[in-house]
Amino acid sequence: MGVTSIRLKPEIEYPLDELAKKLDRSKNYLINLAIKEFIARQSLENERWRETLQAIGSIEAGKGVEEKEVASWLDSWGTENELSPPRT
């Protein structure tokens, strides 16, 4: 396991101390947990951005569904004549 030194601003240090006491955990544990969650969120954001760029590329290539088709499909939900999802 690597060791990294960080400087915490007072507005972070004090609440971190209080939280560590409250949860009966070390500051090291909480910092590692926070960094792990941040990395997971960044990974999710990167994946969403990749999917967004892919979707934009599909639209630019003419692979889209008309709004009317989607609206009709959604309006049919829960009815006896529910439509299949529109396809490109």
ZADO-1210 file (C-alpha; in nm, 4 decimals, padded with zeros to 6 digits):
<atoms>
<atom x="00.0000" y="00.0000" z="00.0000" code="MET" pos="1"/>
<atom x="00.1335" y="00.3403" z="-00.0952" code="GLY" pos="2"/>
<atom x="00.1591" y="00.6389" z="00.1333" code="VAL" pos="3"/>
<atom x="00.0489" y="00.9836" z="00.0228" code="THR" pos="4"/>
<atom x="00.0654" y="01.2978" z="00.2266" code="SER" pos="5"/>
<atom x="-00.2039" y="01.5642" z="00.1888" code="ILE" pos="6"/>
<atom x="-00.2705" y="01.9021" z="00.3435" code="ARG" pos="7"/>
<atom x="-00.6260" y="01.9548" z="00.4549" code="LEU" pos="8"/>
<atom x="-00.7847" y="02.2960" z="00.4859" code="LYS" pos="9"/>
<atom x="-00.9277" y="02.3685" z="00.8312" code="PRO" pos="10"/>
<atom x="-01.2822" y="02.3631" z="00.6932" code="GLU" pos="11"/>
<atom x="-01.2206" y="02.0002" z="00.5911" code="ILE" pos="12"/>
<atom x="-00.9997" y="01.8888" z="00.8799" code="GLU" pos="13"/>
<atom x="-01.2427" y="01.9728" z="01.1598" code="TYR" pos="14"/>
<atom x="-01.5507" y="01.8009" z="01.0105" code="PRO" pos="15"/>
<atom x="-01.3327" y="01.5035" z="00.9163" code="LEU" pos="16"/>
<atom x="-01.2129" y="01.4722" z="01.2773" code="ASP" pos="17"/>
<atom x="-01.5697" y="01.4945" z="01.4037" code="GLU" pos="18"/>
<atom x="-01.6968" y="01.2370" z="01.1537" code="LEU" pos="19"/>
<atom x="-01.4126" y="00.9981" z="01.2335" code="ALA" pos="20"/>
<atom x="-01.4989" y="01.0181" z="01.6041" code="LYS" pos="21"/>
<atom x="-01.8713" y="00.9783" z="01.5396" code="LYS" pos="22"/>
<atom x="-01.8242" y="00.6728" z="01.3161" code="LEU" pos="23"/>
<atom x="-01.5385" y="00.5319" z="01.5245" code="ASP" pos="24"/>
<atom x="-01.3241" y="00.5157" z="01.2118" code="ARG" pos="25"/>
<atom x="-00.9854" y="00.6579" z="01.1298" code="SER" pos="26"/>
<atom x="-00.9436" y="00.9674" z="00.9168" code="LYS" pos="27"/>
<atom x="-00.7368" y="00.7501" z="00.6839" code="ASN" pos="28"/>
<atom x="-01.0333" y="00.5140" z="00.6369" code="TYR" pos="29"/>
<atom x="-01.2713" y="00.8011" z="00.5597" code="LEU" pos="30"/>
<atom x="-01.0294" y="00.9679" z="00.3185" code="ILE" pos="31"/>
<atom x="-00.9759" y="00.6404" z="00.1318" code="ASN" pos="32"/>
<atom x="-01.3525" y="00.5842" z="00.1159" code="LEU" pos="33"/>
<atom x="-01.4116" y="00.9370" z="-00.0171" code="ALA" pos="34"/>
<atom x="-01.1431" y="00.9004" z="-00.2828" code="ILE" pos="35"/>
<atom x="-01.2762" y="00.5587" z="-00.3855" code="LYS" pos="36"/>
<atom x="-01.6272" y="00.7022" z="-00.4271" code="GLU" pos="37"/>
<atom x="-01.4929" y="01.0020" z="-00.6206" code="PHE" pos="38"/>
<atom x="-01.3050" y="00.7744" z="-00.8608" code="ILE" pos="39"/>
<atom x="-01.6171" y="00.5601" z="-00.9115" code="ALA" pos="40"/>
<atom x="-01.8252" y="00.8711" z="-00.9877" code="ARG" pos="41"/>
<atom x="-01.5653" y="01.0003" z="-01.2325" code="GLN" pos="42"/>
<atom x="-01.5619" y="00.6630" z="-01.4053" code="SER" pos="43"/>
<atom x="-01.9414" y="00.6746" z="-01.4352" code="LEU" pos="44"/>
<atom x="-01.9273" y="01.0297" z="-01.5717" code="GLU" pos="45"/>
<atom x="-01.6671" y="00.9251" z="-01.8280" code="ASN" pos="46"/>
<atom x="-01.8863" y="00.6342" z="-01.9381" code="GLU" pos="47"/>
<atom x="-02.1905" y="00.8604" z="-01.9692" code="ARG" pos="48"/>
<atom x="-01.9888" y="01.1086" z="-02.1750" code="TRP" pos="49"/>
<atom x="-01.8704" y="00.8269" z="-02.4038" code="ARG" pos="50"/>
<atom x="-02.2311" y="00.7120" z="-02.4490" code="GLU" pos="51"/>
<atom x="-02.3410" y="01.0704" z="-02.5187" code="THR" pos="52"/>
<atom x="-02.0786" y="01.1113" z="-02.7898" code="LEU" pos="53"/>
<atom x="-02.1833" y="00.7767" z="-02.9370" code="GLN" pos="54"/>
<atom x="-02.5492" y="00.8876" z="-02.9378" code="ALA" pos="55"/>
<atom x="-02.4599" y="01.2171" z="-03.1055" code="ILE" pos="56"/>
<atom x="-02.2686" y="01.0223" z="-03.3688" code="GLY" pos="57"/>
<atom x="-02.5724" y="00.8036" z="-03.4306" code="SER" pos="58"/>
<atom x="-02.7969" y="01.1061" z="-03.4763" code="ILE" pos="59"/>
<atom x="-02.5454" y="01.2678" z="-03.7106" code="GLU" pos="60"/>
<atom x="-02.5445" y="00.9436" z="-03.9108" code="ALA" pos="61"/>
<atom x="-02.9221" y="00.9641" z="-03.9460" code="GLY" pos="62"/>
<atom x="-02.9962" y="00.6847" z="-03.7002" code="LYS" pos="63"/>
<atom x="-03.2737" y="00.8504" z="-03.5027" code="GLY" pos="64"/>
<atom x="-03.6362" y="00.7912" z="-03.4151" code="VAL" pos="65"/>
<atom x="-03.9000" y="01.0522" z="-03.4855" code="GLU" pos="66"/>
<atom x="-04.0497" y="01.2219" z="-03.1819" code="GLU" pos="67"/>
<atom x="-04.4009" y="01.1296" z="-03.2956" code="LYS" pos="68"/>
<atom x="-04.3109" y="00.7596" z="-03.2934" code="GLU" pos="69"/>
<atom x="-04.1696" y="00.7804" z="-02.9428" code="VAL" pos="70"/>
<atom x="-04.4704" y="00.9796" z="-02.8167" code="ALA" pos="71"/>
<atom x="-04.7128" y="00.7269" z="-02.9669" code="SER" pos="72"/>
<atom x="-04.5223" y="00.4418" z="-02.8088" code="TRP" pos="73"/>
<atom x="-04.5218" y="00.6110" z="-02.4676" code="LEU" pos="74"/>
<atom x="-04.8913" y="00.6963" z="-02.4943" code="ASP" pos="75"/>
<atom x="-04.9662" y="00.3292" z="-02.5578" code="SER" pos="76"/>
<atom x="-04.8075" y="00.2111" z="-02.2324" code="TRP" pos="77"/>
<atom x="-05.0533" y="00.0392" z="-02.0037" code="GLY" pos="78"/>
<atom x="-05.3181" y="00.0041" z="-02.2728" code="THR" pos="79"/>
<atom x="-05.4462" y="-00.3111" z="-02.4416" code="GLU" pos="80"/>
<atom x="-05.2788" y="-00.1981" z="-02.7631" code="ASN" pos="81"/>
<atom x="-04.9315" y="-00.1291" z="-02.6263" code="GLU" pos="82"/>
<atom x="-04.6909" y="-00.0671" z="-02.9117" code="LEU" pos="83"/>
<atom x="-04.3443" y="-00.2119" z="-02.9530" code="SER" pos="84"/>
<atom x="-04.0578" y="00.0323" z="-02.8995" code="PRO" pos="85"/>
<atom x="-03.9706" y="00.2275" z="-03.2141" code="PRO" pos="86"/>
<atom x="-03.6538" y="00.1167" z="-03.3930" code="ARG" pos="87"/>
<atom x="-03.4105" y="00.2955" z="-03.6172" code="THR" pos="88"/>
</atoms>
